[in-house]
Amino acid sequence: MQLKQSNQELLQIEYLATAATGQNIVRDDGKDVIEGLTKTPKSLPSKYFYDRQGSQLFEAICQLPEYYPTRTEAAILQEYAQEIVAYTGACELIELGSGSSTKTRLLLDAYYRQQKSSKYVPIDVSETILKASAIELQKEYPNLPIQGLIGTYEQALDYCQNPSDNTRMIFFLGSSIGNFSAAECDKFLEKIATVLKAGDYFLLGIDLQKPVAILEAAYNDAQGVTAAFNLNMLSHLNWRFQADFNLDLFSHQAIYNQEQSQIEMYLICQKTHPVHLKKLDLTVNFEASESILTEISRKFNLETMQKDLESKGLNPLKVFTDPENLFGLILCQLSL
């Protein structure tokens, strides 16, 4: 879909598609749901958080007093955006998991003021939130070409392997990389390095290790917004796969696994019962107290992450942190 603004076609919103067939590949066949719910212990991919309601709930989480990552990362960007522009110069900005692009505006402002951005490419799996934010951004930055891409990280990185004459900066904010296992993180960074060309940039936001009380409070907020966000995954599955999850039979739990340095979010079954997912021709039997792992959120050590990035040819140029060292941004450049 292409949206025209004024006399210019500066805003495009596209579904990521296979190069061979052009068919829309932003679809759910549910194989990952079947796999997750038929293994022991059960799990579900965190991408199923993000239907319309889930995206709205996550935006609400980001405003909670307990949830420090968003405001801390925003403060870092506020202070250092101009310095980031000075390092990269003019470049095409590609954002993985753009959401509402709220923090992104701090970067866009810095690049836009200096006419250093040739293009902004927001990428998100949520069609609703990507369309809304892209249209709003086009109004705010009327001369900036915006190409919104609806799809997963994997699809986006495959798409971005198409060569570009522009210098690029891929950025991945919010410590979303923490949702990957160590093996997935390693594979993801390798993929980033293959997508970029020598001299291109990668900006990574990571949540840093800190006291357990701060971490667990951030995922167990007093208002229950994170619990609603977690439970909404089941509503999404009910709609998408004609399932009959009863949300009253599950509760939210978030704990910090110190050995793995990660928050783990679960849905805990309250009593033994079956769940049917009609569209997947699947019946799942749940036992009382049985858990479904819905998300991990790993917390990082800055020095270790810099070494991991460097091992992939993503050489750290500068690390930006807040005064309390709650959060970090690492600006890297692919080896020349």
C-alpha positions in Angstrom: 0.0 0.0 0.0 1.3 3.4 -0.9 0.0 6.6 0.7 0.4 9.9 -1.1 1.2 13.0 0.9 0.7 16.4 -0.9 2.5 16.4 -4.2 5.1 13.9 -3.3 4.9 10.2 -2.7 7.1 10.2 0.4 5.2 7.7 2.5 5.1 4.0 1.6 3.7 1.2 3.8 4.4 -2.3 2.6 4.0 -5.9 3.6 7.3 -7.8 3.4 7.0 -10.3 0.6 9.0 -13.1 -0.9 11.2 -12.0 -3.7 10.2 -15.0 -5.8 6.5 -14.8 -5.6 5.6 -11.4 -4.2 3.2 -13.1 -1.9 2.5 -11.6 1.5 4.6 -13.5 4.1 3.3 -11.7 7.1 1.0 -14.6 8.0 0.6 -17.0 10.9 0.3 -20.7 10.1 0.5 -21.4 13.8 3.3 -23.9 13.7 5.2 -22.0 16.4 2.1 -22.1 18.6 1.6 -25.9 18.1 5.3 -26.5 18.8 5.3 -24.3 21.9 2.1 -25.7 23.5 2.9 -29.4 22.8 6.3 -29.4 24.5 7.3 -29.5 28.1 7.5 -27.0 29.6 5.1 -25.0 27.4 6.0 -21.6 25.8 4.6 -19.2 23.3 6.5 -16.8 21.0 6.5 -13.2 22.3 5.4 -11.9 18.8 1.8 -12.9 19.8 1.8 -10.1 22.4 1.3 -7.6 19.6 -2.2 -7.4 18.2 -3.9 -4.0 18.4 -4.7 -4.2 22.1 -1.3 -5.7 23.0 0.5 -2.8 21.2 -1.6 -0.3 23.1 -0.9 -2.0 26.4 2.8 -2.0 25.7 2.7 1.7 25.1 1.0 2.0 28.5 3.7 -0.1 30.1 6.3 2.3 28.8 4.7 5.1 30.8 4.6 3.3 34.1 6.6 4.6 37.1 8.1 1.2 37.7 9.2 0.7 34.1 12.5 2.5 33.9 13.8 1.3 30.5 11.8 3.6 28.2 12.3 6.9 30.1 16.0 6.1 30.7 16.8 5.3 27.1 14.9 8.4 26.0 17.0 10.5 28.4 20.2 9.0 26.9 18.9 9.8 23.3 17.9 13.2 24.4 21.4 14.0 25.6 23.5 12.2 22.9 21.4 12.2 19.7 23.5 15.1 18.3 26.7 13.2 19.1 25.4 10.1 17.3 24.7 12.2 14.2 28.2 13.6 14.4 29.6 10.0 14.3 27.5 8.7 11.4 26.9 11.8 9.2 24.1 11.5 6.6 22.5 8.1 6.6 19.4 6.0 6.0 17.8 5.1 9.3 16.3 1.6 9.7 14.5 0.7 12.9 13.7 -2.8 14.0 10.5 -3.0 16.1 9.6 0.7 15.7 6.3 0.6 17.6 5.0 4.1 18.0 8.4 5.6 17.2 8.2 7.8 20.3 11.9 7.6 21.3 12.8 7.5 17.6 11.7 11.2 17.3 14.7 12.2 19.4 17.0 10.7 16.8 14.9 11.9 13.8 14.9 15.4 15.2 18.7 15.4 15.4 19.1 14.0 11.8 16.3 16.1 10.4 17.6 19.4 11.8 21.0 18.8 10.1 19.4 17.3 6.9 21.4 14.2 7.6 18.7 11.6 7.1 18.0 10.4 3.5 15.2 8.0 4.6 13.5 6.5 7.6 12.5 2.8 7.5 10.3 1.7 10.5 9.7 -2.0 10.8 7.1 -3.6 13.0 5.0 -6.8 13.1 1.9 -4.8 14.2 0.2 -3.4 11.1 -2.1 -1.1 13.1 0.6 0.7 15.1 3.1 0.9 12.2 0.5 2.5 9.9 -0.6 5.0 12.5 2.9 6.0 13.5 4.2 6.3 10.0 1.3 8.6 8.9 1.9 10.8 12.0 5.6 10.9 11.4 5.1 12.0 7.8 3.1 15.0 9.1 5.9 15.9 11.5 8.7 15.4 9.0 7.1 16.4 5.7 10.2 16.2 3.6 11.5 12.9 5.0 10.8 9.8 2.9 9.3 7.1 5.1 9.1 3.4 4.0 7.1 1.4 6.6 7.6 -2.3 6.5 5.2 -4.7 8.2 6.8 -8.0 9.2 9.2 -9.8 11.6 12.8 -9.0 12.3 13.9 -12.0 10.2 11.8 -10.9 7.2 13.0 -7.3 7.6 16.7 -8.2 7.7 16.2 -10.4 4.6 14.6 -7.5 2.8 17.3 -5.1 3.9 20.0 -7.3 2.3 19.1 -5.5 -1.0 22.1 -3.3 -1.7 21.8 0.4 -1.0 24.0 3.3 -2.2 23.3 5.1 1.0 25.2 4.8 4.3 22.8 3.0 6.7 22.3 2.8 10.4 20.1 0.0 11.7 18.9 0.6 15.2 17.3 -1.7 17.7 16.1 0.2 20.8 14.3 -0.8 24.0 16.6 -3.7 24.8 14.4 -5.9 22.6 17.5 -8.0 21.9 17.0 -9.2 25.5 14.0 -11.2 24.3 16.4 -13.5 22.4 18.2 -16.4 23.9 22.0 -16.3 23.9 22.0 -18.5 20.7 19.4 -16.3 19.0 21.2 -13.2 20.0 24.4 -14.5 18.4 22.6 -15.4 15.2 20.9 -12.0 15.1 24.1 -10.1 15.4 25.7 -12.2 12.7 22.7 -11.4 10.5 23.0 -7.6 11.2 26.7 -7.8 10.1 25.7 -9.5 6.8 23.0 -6.9 6.0 25.3 -3.9 6.6 28.1 -3.0 4.2 31.5 -1.8 5.4 31.2 1.6 7.1 27.5 1.2 7.9 26.3 1.6 11.5 24.4 -0.3 14.2 22.9 1.3 17.3 21.9 -1.1 20.0 19.9 -0.4 23.2 20.5 -2.8 26.1 19.1 -3.1 29.6 21.9 -3.5 32.1 22.2 -5.8 35.1 20.9 -4.3 38.3 19.3 -5.1 41.7 16.5 -7.7 41.6 14.0 -5.5 43.3 14.2 -2.9 40.5 13.9 -5.5 37.8 11.0 -7.5 39.3 9.0 -4.3 40.1 9.3 -3.2 36.4 7.5 -6.4 35.3 5.0 -6.6 38.1 3.6 -3.1 38.2 1.1 -2.0 40.8 -1.5 -1.1 38.3 -1.5 -4.5 36.7 -0.8 -3.3 33.1 1.9 -5.8 32.5 -0.4 -8.6 33.7 -3.0 -7.4 31.3 -0.4 -7.3 28.5 0.7 -10.9 29.3 -2.9 -12.2 29.4 -3.8 -10.4 26.2 -1.6 -12.9 24.4 -4.3 -15.5 25.0 -7.0 -13.1 23.7 -4.9 -12.7 20.5 -4.7 -16.5 20.1 -8.4 -16.8 20.7 -9.0 -14.4 17.8 -6.3 -15.6 15.5 -6.7 -19.3 15.9 -10.3 -19.6 17.0 -9.2 -20.8 20.5 -11.1 -20.9 23.7 -8.6 -19.8 26.3 -10.4 -18.5 29.4 -8.3 -15.7 30.7 -9.8 -16.1 34.2 -8.1 -19.4 34.4 -4.6 -18.0 34.0 -2.5 -15.5 36.0 0.6 -13.4 35.3 3.9 -14.0 36.9 7.3 -12.4 36.3 10.5 -13.5 38.1 14.2 -12.7 37.8 16.4 -15.7 37.0 19.7 -14.7 38.5 21.6 -17.6 37.1 20.6 -16.6 33.5 20.4 -12.8 34.2 17.0 -12.6 32.8 13.4 -11.7 33.6 11.0 -14.6 32.8 7.3 -13.9 32.2 4.8 -16.7 32.6 1.1 -17.4 32.4 0.2 -19.8 35.3 -2.8 -22.1 34.9 -5.1 -22.0 37.9 -6.9 -25.3 37.4 -6.8 -28.4 35.2 -8.7 -28.0 31.9 -8.4 -28.4 28.1 -8.0 -25.6 25.6 -9.1 -26.0 21.9 -7.5 -24.1 19.1 -9.9 -24.9 16.3 -8.0 -23.3 13.4 -4.9 -25.4 14.3 -6.9 -28.6 15.0 -5.2 -28.7 18.4 -6.4 -29.5 21.9 -4.0 -28.8 24.7 -4.5 -30.1 28.2 -3.4 -27.8 31.0 -2.7 -29.0 34.6 -3.2 -26.8 37.6 -0.1 -24.6 38.3 1.4 -25.4 34.9 3.2 -22.5 33.3 3.5 -21.1 29.8 6.7 -19.1 29.2 5.7 -16.0 27.2 8.9 -13.9 27.3 12.4 -13.6 28.5 14.2 -10.3 29.0 17.9 -10.7 29.4 19.9 -8.1 31.2 23.4 -7.4 29.9 26.9 -6.5 30.9 28.3 -3.7 28.8 31.8 -5.0 28.4 30.6 -8.5 27.5 28.2 -7.1 24.9 30.9 -5.0 23.3 33.1 -8.0 22.9 30.2 -10.0 21.3 29.6 -7.1 18.9 33.3 -6.8 18.0 33.5 -10.5 17.3 30.9 -10.0 14.6 32.8 -7.2 13.0 30.5 -4.6 14.6 33.1 -2.4 16.2 31.9 -0.3 19.1 32.6 3.4 18.5 31.0 4.9 21.6 28.9 3.7 24.6 26.2 6.0 26.0 24.7 5.4 29.5 22.7 7.2 32.1 24.2 8.4 35.4 22.8 5.3 37.3 24.0 2.8 34.6 20.5 1.4 34.3 20.6 1.3 30.5 23.1 1.5 27.7 23.3 2.5 24.0 26.2 1.1 21.9 27.0 2.7 18.6 28.9 0.3 16.3 30.4 0.5 12.8 30.9 -2.5 10.5 34.6 -3.0 9.8 35.9 -1.2 6.8 
